[in-house]
Amino acid sequence: MDGRDERIGEAEQELGGERGRDEAELAQLQATLTRLRELRRRIASGELEPGDLAVFDALIEEAMETM
């Protein structure tokens, strides 16, 4: 992962308390949704990037663990 996690953690500390954690968690969820939407666009256009394969690998692993 890149510096996104660090920035979210820093934002949580700056905001402080439970509200800060809630806002940081929301920001992380929004960032994840944005990345997944971008992935769907790349799938639709047939223009996958090398890092996209790691997402597929994680999804397959998760599915196999729940079987």
C-alpha positions in Angstrom: 0.0 0.0 0.0 1.2 3.5 -0.5 1.0 6.6 1.8 -2.8 6.7 1.8 -2.9 4.8 5.1 -0.5 7.2 6.7 -2.4 10.2 5.5 -5.6 8.8 6.8 -4.0 8.0 10.2 -2.6 11.6 10.3 -6.0 13.0 9.5 -7.5 10.9 12.3 -5.0 12.3 14.8 -5.7 15.8 13.7 -9.4 15.4 14.0 -9.1 13.7 17.3 -11.4 11.4 19.3 -14.2 9.2 18.1 -15.5 11.7 15.6 -12.0 11.8 14.0 -11.9 8.0 13.8 -15.4 8.0 12.2 -14.4 10.6 9.6 -11.1 8.9 8.9 -12.9 5.6 8.4 -15.4 7.3 6.1 -12.5 8.8 4.1 -10.9 5.4 3.8 -14.1 3.8 2.6 -14.7 6.6 0.1 -11.1 6.2 -1.2 -11.6 2.4 -1.6 -14.9 2.9 -3.5 -13.2 5.4 -5.8 -10.4 2.9 -6.5 -12.9 0.1 -7.2 -15.0 2.3 -9.5 -11.8 3.1 -11.4 -11.0 -0.6 -11.6 -14.5 -1.3 -13.1 -13.9 1.4 -15.7 -10.6 -0.2 -16.7 -12.3 -3.7 -16.8 -15.0 -2.3 -19.1 -12.5 -0.7 -21.4 -10.2 -3.7 -21.4 -7.3 -1.6 -20.1 -6.2 -3.4 -16.9 -3.1 -2.2 -15.1 -0.5 -4.5 -13.5 -1.7 -3.6 -10.0 -5.2 -4.7 -10.9 -4.2 -8.3 -10.8 -3.5 -8.0 -7.1 -7.1 -7.0 -6.5 -8.4 -10.0 -8.4 -6.0 -12.3 -6.5 -7.2 -10.9 -3.1 -10.9 -11.5 -4.2 -10.2 -15.0 -5.3 -8.3 -15.8 -2.0 -11.1 -14.3 0.0 -13.7 -16.4 -1.9 -11.6 -19.6 -1.4 -11.3 -19.0 2.4 -15.0 -18.7 2.8 -15.7 -22.0 1.0 
